[in-house]
Amino acid sequence: MNGDVSIGREPGQNGPAAKGFAPPYIIRQADIWHSLGLAFIGGYSDAAGFVLTKTFTGAVTGNLVLCAIAVATRDWRVALRHLSAIAAFLIGVFLSVLIAGPLKARPSWPLLPIIMGIEVTLIAAASRALASDVVHGVEIFLIFVSFALGLQNGAFRRVGGISVHTTFLTGMITSLISEEAEKHSSEVDPGSVRVPDPKIELLCAIWIAFILGAGTGAAMVLQFGALGMLGAALLLVLLLLRELRF
């Protein structure tokens, strides 16, 4: 089936999912790799960016809070830095969604590999700008990396009908907790056998990959400084090569 994995429905069952079975999802093996790899890179870049600049590169909510604190302390330069990261991220999301439409008419130009290639260039340039102490190197770093993560977030949003995010976790964590609470509260027979929900399994795996990436990114830049960001670019290259190969 071209690497497709059908999970969430009892084998041989047709029509709507029977009571007690999780809803069906068709998830390609390649999309699982993309989900985990991009989540790892999202966590890596966000944690590394914060260690280097004290600004998040993929978390709009966190930057809004930091910006509010900077405004309250009248640190206008820092406030502008946080705002620039927010703006770059949102512009990246908008542009990736905008260019997805025209690319659908060109199957030979798949969106995700193009976005990953742009990300590699942006992250490498950001790392060099910060490492070489150029004027406004911090601002260049933040804009480039935030824009790259915005592109990634806009380009990869669904896996087999499941909404995912690979650059921040808040929405997915609240979704996981809400769905689990609803299942427990609506369970008629507490002793019935529960079928694993593929959506929950996938989101948990993305959550773990993001956290592992964050720890790795923080450790890399603490050890190697701005050049540690090149680890994220290298991982993107490996994902890109795998995508082009298959």
PAZAPA-4460 file (N, C-alpha, C; in steps of 0.05 Angstrom, whole numbers, plus 32768, in hexadecimal, padded with zeros to 4 digits):
% residues 246
    n_x    n_y    n_z   ca_x   ca_y   ca_z    c_x    c_y    c_z   seq   type   mol
   8010   7FE8   8000   8000   8000   8000   8011   8019   8000     1      M     A
   8029   8017   7FF3   803A   802F   7FF0   8042   803B   800B     2      N     A
   8046   802A   801F   804F   8034   8039   8039   803F   804A     3      G     A
   8020   803C   8042   800A   8046   8053   8005   8033   806A     4      D     A
   7FFE   803E   8080   7FF8   802D   8098   7FDC   8034   80A1     5      V     A
   7FC9   8021   80A1   7FAE   8026   80AA   7FAC   801D   80C7     6      S     A
   7FA6   8030   80D8   7FA4   802A   80F5   7F8B   8036   8100     7      I     A
   7F80   802A   8115   7F6A   8036   8123   7F50   8027   811E     8      G     A
   7F4F   8012   810D   7F37   8004   8107   7F3C   7FE6   8108     9      R     A
   7F29   7FD7   8111   7F2C   7FBA   8112   7F30   7FB0   80F6    10      E     A
   7F43   7F9D   80F1   7F48   7F93   80D6   7F2F   7F86   80CB    11      P     A
   7F29   7F8D   80B2   7F12   7F82   80A4   7EF9   7F90   80A9    12      G     A
   7EF9   7FA4   80BA   7EE0   7FB3   80C0   7EDB   7FC8   80AA    13      Q     A
   7EC2   7FC9   80A1   7EBB   7FDD   808D   7EA7   7FF1   8099    14      N     A
   7EA5   8008   808C   7E93   801D   8095   7E9D   802B   80AE    15      G     A
   7E8C   8038   80BD   7E94   8048   80D4   7EA1   8036   80E9    16      P     A
   7EB3   8042   80F8   7EC1   8033   810D   7EAC   8029   8122    17      A     A
   7EAF   8010   812A   7E9C   8004   813D   7EA1   8010   8159    18      A     A
   7E8E   800D   816A   7E90   8018   8185   7EA7   800A   8193    19      K     A
   7EB8   8019   81A0   7ECE   800E   81AE   7EE8   800F   819E    20      G     A
   7EE6   8016   8184   7EFD   8018   8173   7F04   8035   816D    21      F     A
   7F1E   803B   816C   7F26   8056   8166   7F20   805C   8149    22      A     A
   7F1C   8076   8142   7F16   807D   8126   7F2D   8076   8114    23      P     A
   7F27   806F   80FA   7F3C   8066   80E8   7F4D   807D   80DE    24      P     A
   7F67   8078   80DC   7F79   808B   80D0   7F8C   807C   80BD    25      Y     A
   7F92   8088   80A6   7FA5   807D   8094   7FBE   808E   8095    26      I     A
   7FD3   8083   80A0   7FEC   8093   80A5   8002   8086   8095    27      I     A
   800F   8095   8084   8026   808B   8075   803E   8089   8087    28      R     A
   804F   8075   8083   8067   8072   8093   8079   808A   8090    29      Q     A
   807A   8096   8077   808A   80AE   8073   8080   80C5   8084    30      A     A
   8066   80C7   8088   805B   80DD   8098   8062   80DA   80B5    31      D     A
   8064   80C1   80BE   806C   80BD   80DA   8089   80C6   80DE    32      I     A
   809A   80C0   80CB   80B6   80C9   80CC   80B7   80E7   80CB    33      W     A
   80A7   80F3   80BA   80A6   8111   80B8   809D   811D   80D3    34      H     A
   8088   8112   80DE   807E   811C   80F7   8093   811C   810D    35      S     A
   80A0   8106   8111   80B3   8103   8126   80CC   8113   8120    36      L     A
   80D6   8112   8107   80EE   8121   8100   80EA   813F   8102    37      G     A
   80D4   8149   80F8   80CF   8166   80F8   80C9   816F   8115    38      L     A
   80BC   815F   8125   80B7   8166   8141   80D2   8168   8150    39      A     A
   80E4   8155   814B   80FE   8156   8157   810D   8170   814F    40      F     A
   810B   8177   8136   8118   818F   812C   810B   81A8   8138    41      I     A
   80F0   81A7   813A   80E2   81BE   8147   80EA   81C2   8163    42      G     A
   80EC   81AD   8173   80F5   81AF   818F   8112   81B8   8190    43      G     A
   8123   81AD   817F   813F   81B4   817E   8143   81D1   8179    44      Y     A
   8136   81DC   8164   8139   81F7   815C   812E   820B   8171    45      S     A
   8117   8204   817D   810B   8216   8190   811C   8218   81A9    46      D     A
   8125   8201   81B3   8136   8201   81CC   8151   820E   81C7    47      A     A
   815D   8207   81B0   8177   8213   81A9   8175   8231   81A6    48      A     A
   8160   823A   8198   815C   8256   8194   8158   8265   81AF    49      G     A
   814A   8259   81C1   8145   8266   81DB   815F   8268   81EB    50      F     A
   816F   8253   81EB   8188   8253   81F9   819B   8269   81EE    51      V     A
   819A   826C   81D4   81AC   827F   81C7   81A3   829C   81C9    52      L     A
   8188   82A0   81C8   817E   82BC   81C5   8169   82C3   81DA    53      T     A
   8161   82B0   81EB   814C   82B4   81FF   8132   82BC   81F2    54      K     A
   812E   82B2   81DA   8115   82B6   81CB   810D   829B   81BE    55      T     A
   80F4   8295   81BE   80EB   827C   81B1   80E9   8281   8193    56      F     A
   80EF   826C   8184   80EE   826F   8167   80D5   8260   815B    57      T     A
   80C7   8251   816C   80B0   8243   8162   8098   8244   8174    58      G     A
   8099   8254   8189   8083   8255   819C   8078   8272   819E    59      A     A
   8063   8277   8190   8057   8292   818F   804E   829A   81AB    60      V     A
   8040   8288   81B9   8036   828F   81D4   804C   8297   81E7    61      T     A
   8061   8287   81E7   8078   828D   81F9   8084   82A8   81F3    62      G     A
   8086   82AE   81D9   8092   82C8   81D2   807F   82E0   81D8    63      N     A
   8065   82DB   81D7   8052   82F0   81DE   8055   82F7   81FC    64      L     A
   8059   82E2   820C   805D   82E6   8229   8077   82F5   822E    65      V     A
   808C   82EC   8221   80A6   82F9   8224   80A6   8316   821B    66      L     A
   8097   831B   8205   8094   8336   81FB   8085   8348   820F    67      C     A
   8070   833D   821A   8061   834D   822E   8073   8354   8246    68      A     A
   8084   8341   824F   8096   8346   8265   80AA   835B   825D    69      I     A
   80B4   835A   8245   80C8   836E   823C   80BB   838A   823A    70      A     A
   80A2   838B   8231   8094   83A4   8230   8090   83AF   824C    71      V     A
   8089   839E   825F   8084   83A6   827B   809E   83B1   8287    72      A     A
   80B5   83A7   827F   80CE   83B1   828A   80DB   83C6   8278    73      T     A
   80CC   83CE   8263   80D5   83E2   8250   80EF   83DB   8242    74      R     A
   80F2   83C1   823D   8109   83B8   822D   8100   83B5   8210    75      D     A
   80FF   83CB   8202   80F3   83CC   81E8   8102   83BB   81D3    76      W     A
   811C   83BA   81D6   812C   83AA   81C2   8125   838D   81C5    77      R     A
   8124   8383   81DD   811D   8367   81E1   8100   8361   81D8    78      V     A
   80EE   8374   81DE   80D2   8371   81D5   80D1   836F   81B7    79      A     A
   80E0   8380   81A9   80E0   837F   818C   80EC   8365   8182    80      L     A
   80FF   835A   8190   810B   8340   8188   80F6   832A   8189    81      R     A
   80E7   832A   819F   80D2   8315   81A2   80BD   8319   818C    82      H     A
   80B5   8331   8187   80A1   8337   8172   80AB   832F   8156    83      L     A
   80C4   8333   8151   80CF   832C   8137   80CE   830D   8133    84      S     A
   80D3   82FE   8148   80D1   82E1   8146   80B5   82D8   8141    85      A     A
   80A2   82E5   814F   8085   82DE   814A   807D   82E4   812E    86      I     A
   8085   82FC   8124   807D   8304   8109   8089   82F2   80F4    87      A     A
   80A3   82EB   80F7   80B0   82D9   80E4   80A3   82BE   80E3    88      A     A
   809C   82B3   80FB   808F   8299   80FC   8074   8299   80EE    89      F     A
   8063   82AD   80F4   8049   82AF   80E8   804A   82B4   80CA    90      L     A
   805D   82C3   80C1   8061   82C8   80A4   8069   82AD   8096    91      I     A
   807A   829E   80A4   8082   8284   8099   806A   8271   8096    92      G     A
   8059   8270   80AA   8041   825F   80A8   8030   8268   8091    93      V     A
   802B   8282   808F   801A   828D   807A   8025   8287   805E    94      F     A
   803F   828B   805A   804B   8287   8040   804B   8269   8038    95      L     A
   8050   8257   804B   8050   823B   8044   8035   8231   803C    96      S     A
   8020   823B   8049   8005   8234   8041   7FFE   8241   8026    97      V     A
   8008   8259   8022   8002   8268   8009   800E   825A   7FF1    98      L     A
   8026   8250   7FF3   8033   8243   7FDC   802B   8226   7FD8    99      I     A
   801D   821B   7FEC   8015   81FF   7FEA   8001   81FB   7FD3   100      A     A
   7FEF   820F   7FCF   7FDB   820D   7FBA   7FE7   820A   7F9E   101      G     A
   7FF8   821D   7F95   8003   821A   7F7A   8014   8200   7F77   102      P     A
   8021   81F7   7F8D   8032   81DF   7F8A   8021   81C6   7F87   103      L     A
   8007   81C6   7F8F   7FF6   81AF   7F8C   7FF2   81A8   7F6E   104      K     A
   7FF4   81BD   7F5E   7FF1   81B9   7F41   800A   81AE   7F34   105      A     A
   8020   81AC   7F44   803A   81A2   7F3A   8043   818C   7F4C   106      R     A
   803A   8173   7F47   8042   815C   7F58   8060   8158   7F59   107      P     A
   806E   8161   7F45   808B   815D   7F45   8099   8171   7F58   108      S     A
   808A   8184   7F63   8095   8197   7F76   8087   8194   7F91   109      W     A
   808D   817F   7FA0   8080   817B   7FBA   8087   8191   7FCE   110      P     A
   8074   8199   7FDE   8077   81AF   7FF0   808C   81AA   8006   111      L     A
   8089   8193   8014   8099   818F   802B   80B8   818F   8026   112      L     A
   80C1   8180   8011   80DE   8181   800B   80E8   819E   8005   113      P     A
   80D7   81AD   7FF7   80DF   81C9   7FF1   80E2   81D9   800B   114      I     A
   80CE   81D6   801D   80CF   81E4   8036   80E7   81DC   8047   115      I     A
   80ED   81C2   8047   8104   81B8   8057   811E   81C3   804B   116      M     A
   8120   81C5   8031   8138   81D0   8025   813B   81ED   802C   117      G     A
   8125   81FD   802D   8127   8219   8035   812F   821B   8053   118      I     A
   8124   8209   8063   812A   8209   8080   8148   8204   8084   119      E     A
   8154   81F1   8075   8170   81EC   8078   8180   8205   8073   120      V     A
   817A   8213   805D   8188   822C   8056   8185   8241   806B   121      T     A
   816D   8245   8075   8167   825A   8089   8176   8254   80A4   122      L     A
   8174   823B   80AD   8181   8234   80C6   819F   8236   80C4   123      I     A
   81AB   822D   80AE   81C8   822F   80AA   81D0   824C   80AA   124      A     A
   81C1   825D   809C   81C8   827A   809A   81C5   8287   80B6   125      A     A
   81B0   827F   80C5   81AC   828A   80E0   81C3   8283   80F2   126      A     A
   81CB   826A   80F1   81E1   8261   8102   81FB   8270   80FB   127      S     A
   8200   8274   80E2   8218   8283   80DA   8217   82A0   80E3   128      R     A
   81FF   82AD   80E0   81FC   82C9   80E7   8201   82CD   8105   129      A     A
   81F8   82BA   8116   81FB   82BD   8132   8218   82B6   813B   130      L     A
   8223   82A2   812E   823E   8299   8135   8253   82AD   812D   131      A     A
   824F   82BC   8117   8263   82CF   810C   8261   82EB   8118   132      S     A
   824E   82EF   812B   824B   8308   8139   8246   8320   8126   133      D     A
   8237   831B   8111   8230   8331   80FF   821D   8345   810E   134      V     A
   821B   835C   8103   8208   8370   810F   81EC   8366   810D   135      V     A
   81DD   8368   8123   81C2   835E   8125   81C0   8340   8120   136      H     A
   81D5   8332   8128   81D6   8315   8124   81C0   8306   8132   137      G     A
   81B9   830F   814A   81A4   8303   815A   8189   8306   814C   138      V     A
   8184   831E   8142   816A   8323   8134   8169   8312   811A   139      E     A
   817F   8311   810B   817F   8301   80F3   817A   82E3   80F9   140      I     A
   8187   82DA   810E   8183   82BE   8117   8166   82B8   811D   141      F     A
   815A   82CA   812D   813E   82C5   8136   812B   82C6   811E   142      L     A
   812E   82D9   810C   811C   82DC   80F5   811F   82C3   80E3   143      I     A
   8137   82BB   80DE   813C   82A4   80CB   8131   828A   80D7   144      F     A
   8137   8285   80F0   812F   826B   80FC   8110   826B   8101   145      V     A
   8105   8281   810A   80E9   8283   810F   80D9   8280   80F4   146      S     A
   80E4   828D   80DF   80D7   828A   80C5   80D8   826D   80BB   147      F     A
   80EF   8260   80BF   80F2   8244   80B7   80DE   8232   80C6   148      A     A
   80DB   8236   80E0   80C8   8225   80EF   80AB   822C   80E7   149      L     A
   80A6   8245   80E0   808B   824C   80D7   8085   823E   80BD   150      G     A
   8098   823D   80AA   8094   822E   8091   808F   8211   8097   151      L     A
   809E   8205   80A9   809A   81E9   80B0   807F   81E4   80BC   152      Q     A
   8076   81F5   80CE   805C   81F2   80DA   8045   81F4   80C7   153      N     A
   8048   8206   80B3   8033   8209   809F   8032   81F3   808A   154      G     A
   804A   81E8   8085   804C   81D3   806F   8044   81B8   8079   155      A     A
   8047   81B2   8092   8042   8197   809C   802E   8199   80B4   156      F     A
   8014   8196   80AD   7FFF   819A   80C1   7FED   8183   80C6   157      R     A
   7FED   816F   80B4   7FDB   8158   80B8   7FE9   813F   80B0   158      R     A
   7FE2   812A   80C0   7FED   810F   80BB   7FD5   80FB   80BB   159      V     A
   7FCE   80F1   80A4   7FB8   80DE   80A3   7F9E   80E8   80AF   160      G     A
   7F99   8102   80AB   7F80   810E   80B6   7F83   8119   80D3   161      G     A
   7F9B   8115   80DE   7FA0   811F   80FA   7FAF   8139   80F9   162      I     A
   7FA5   814D   8106   7FB2   8167   8107   7FCA   8166   811A   163      S     A
   7FE1   816E   810F   7FFA   816D   811F   8009   8188   811D   164      V     A
   801A   818D   8131   802C   81A3   8130   8048   8199   8138   165      H     A
   805C   81A2   812A   8077   8199   8130   8089   81AE   813B   166      T     A
   807E   81C6   8140   808F   81DC   814B   8086   81E6   8166   167      T     A
   806F   81DD   816F   8065   81E3   818A   8052   81CD   8193   168      F     A
   804E   81CB   81AD   803F   81B5   81B8   8025   81BB   81C6   169      L     A
   8021   81D4   81CD   800A   81DC   81DE   7FF0   81D1   81D4   170      T     A
   7FE9   81D6   81BB   7FD0   81CD   81B0   7FCD   81AF   81B1   171      G     A
   7FE2   81A0   81AB   7FE0   8183   81AA   7FDE   8177   81C6   172      M     A
   7FEB   8183   81DA   7FEA   8179   81F5   7FCD   817D   8200   173      I     A
   7FC2   8195   81FC   7FA6   8199   8205   7F93   8187   81F7   174      T     A
   7F98   8181   81DD   7F87   816F   81CE   7F88   8153   81DA   175      S     A
   7FA0   814A   81E0   7FA4   812F   81EC   7F95   812D   8206   176      L     A
   7F99   8140   8218   7F8C   813F   8232   7F6E   8140   8230   177      I     A
   7F64   8151   821F   7F47   8154   821B   7F3A   813A   8211   178      S     A
   7F47   812E   81FD   7F3C   8116   81F1   7F3C   80FF   8205   179      E     A
   7F52   80FC   8214   7F54   80E7   8228   7F3F   80EB   823D   180      E     A
   7F3B   8104   8246   7F27   8109   825B   7F0B   8103   8251   181      A     A
   7F05   810A   8238   7EEB   8105   822C   7EE6   80E6   822A   182      E     A
   7EFA   80D7   8222   7EF7   80BA   8220   7EF1   80AE   823B   183      K     A
   7EFF   80B6   8250   7EFB   80AB   826A   7EDF   80B3   8275   184      H     A
   7ED7   80CB   826F   7EBD   80D4   827A   7EA5   80C8   826B   185      S     A
   7EA9   80BF   8252   7E93   80B4   8243   7E94   8096   8242   186      S     A
   7EA7   8089   824F   7EAA   806C   824F   7E92   8060   825E   187      E     A
   7E82   8050   8250   7E6B   8043   825C   7E73   802B   826D   188      V     A
   7E84   801A   8262   7E8D   8002   826F   7EAB   8005   8276   189      D     A
   7EB2   800B   8290   7ECD   8010   8297   7EDF   7FF7   8293   190      P     A
   7ED3   7FE0   8291   7EE2   7FC7   828E   7EE7   7FC0   8271   191      G     A
   7EDD   7FCF   825F   7EE0   7FC8   8242   7EFC   7FCD   8239   192      S     A
   7F05   7FBE   8225   7F20   7FC0   821A   7F21   7FD8   8208   193      V     A
   7F34   7FE9   820D   7F37   8002   81FE   7F4C   7FFD   81E7   194      R     A
   7F44   8005   81CF   7F56   8003   81B8   7F68   801C   81B8   195      V     A
   7F82   8019   81B4   7F94   8030   81B3   7F8C   8043   819D   196      P     A
   7F8C   805C   81A3   7F84   8071   8190   7F9D   807A   8180   197      D     A
   7F9E   8076   8166   7FB6   807E   8156   7FBC   809B   8158   198      P     A
   7FA7   80AC   815B   7FAD   80C8   815D   7FBC   80CF   8176   199      K     A
   7FB4   80C3   818C   7FC2   80C8   81A6   7FDE   80BD   81A4   200      I     A
   7FE2   80A6   8198   7FFC   809A   8196   800F   80AC   8185   201      E     A
   8004   80B6   816F   8014   80C8   815E   801C   80E2   816C   202      L     A
   8008   80EE   8179   800E   8108   8186   8021   8104   819D   203      L     A
   801F   80EE   81AC   8032   80E8   81C1   804E   80E5   81B6   204      C     A
   8050   80D7   81A0   806A   80D3   8193   8076   80ED   818B   205      A     A
   8066   80FF   817F   806F   811A   8177   8078   812A   8190   206      I     A
   8069   8128   81A5   8070   8136   81BE   808B   812D   81C8   207      W     A
   8090   8112   81C8   80A9   8108   81D2   80C0   8111   81C0   208      I     A
   80BC   810F   81A5   80D0   8118   8192   80D8   8135   8196   209      A     A
   80C3   8146   819B   80C8   8163   819F   80D9   8167   81B8   210      F     A
   80D2   815A   81CE   80E1   815D   81E7   80FE   8153   81E4   211      I     A
   8102   813C   81D7   811D   8132   81D2   812D   8146   81C1   212      L     A
   811F   8151   81AC   812D   8165   819C   8135   817E   81AB   213      G     A
   8123   8186   81BD   8129   819E   81CD   8141   8199   81DF   214      A     A
   8143   8182   81EC   815A   817C   81FC   8173   817A   81EC   215      G     A
   8172   816E   81D4   8189   816C   81C3   8192   8187   81B9   216      T     A
   817F   8198   81B1   8186   81B3   81A7   8193   81C4   81BC   217      G     A
   8188   81C3   81D4   8193   81D3   81EA   81B0   81CA   81F0   218      A     A
   81B4   81AF   81F1   81CE   81A4   81F7   81E2   81AC   81E1   219      A     A
   81DA   81AB   81C8   81EC   81B1   81B1   81F5   81CE   81B2   220      M     A
   81E3   81E1   81B6   81EC   81FD   81B6   81FB   8205   81CF   221      V     A
   81F5   81F7   81E5   8205   81FC   81FE   8222   81F3   81FA   222      L     A
   8225   81DE   81E9   823F   81D3   81E4   824E   81E2   81CE   223      Q     A
   8240   81E8   81B8   824C   81F3   81A0   8244   820F   8199   224      F     A
   8233   821C   81A9   822A   8236   81A3   8217   8237   818B   225      G     A
   8218   824D   817C   8206   8250   8165   8209   823A   8150   226      A     A
   8221   822F   814E   8226   821A   813A   8217   8201   8141   227      L     A
   820E   81FE   815A   81FE   81E7   8162   81E3   81E6   8153   228      G     A
   81DA   81FD   8148   81C1   81FE   8139   81C4   81EE   811F   229      M     A
   81DC   81EA   8116   81E0   81DB   80FD   81D6   81BE   80FF   230      L     A
   81D4   81B5   8118   81C9   819A   811C   81AD   8197   8112   231      G     A
   819D   81AD   8115   8181   81AC   810A   8182   81AC   80EC   232      A     A
   8194   81BB   80E0   8196   81BB   80C3   819F   81A0   80B8   233      A     A
   81B1   8192   80C7   81BA   8178   80BE   81A3   8164   80C0   234      L     A
   8193   8165   80D5   817C   8153   80D7   8168   8158   80C0   235      L     A
   8164   8171   80B9   8152   8177   80A3   815D   816C   8089   236      L     A
   8177   816E   8085   8183   8162   806D   817E   8144   806B   237      V     A
   8181   8136   8082   817C   8119   8083   815F   8113   807C   238      L     A
   814D   8122   8088   8130   811E   8081   812A   8124   8064   239      L     A
   8137   8138   805A   8133   8140   803D   813D   812A   802B   240      L     A
   8155   811F   8031   8160   810A   8021   814E   80F1   8021   241      L     A
   8143   80EB   8039   8132   80D4   803B   8118   80D8   802B   242      R     A
   810E   80F1   802B   80F6   80F7   801C   80FB   80F5   7FFE   243      E     A
   8111   80FF   7FF5   8118   80FE   7FD8   811E   80E1   7FCF   244      L     A
   8128   80D2   7FE1   812F   80B6   7FDB   8116   80A5   7FD7   245      R     A
   8102   80AA   7FE8   80EA   8099   7FE7   80D3   80A8   7FD9   246      F     A
***
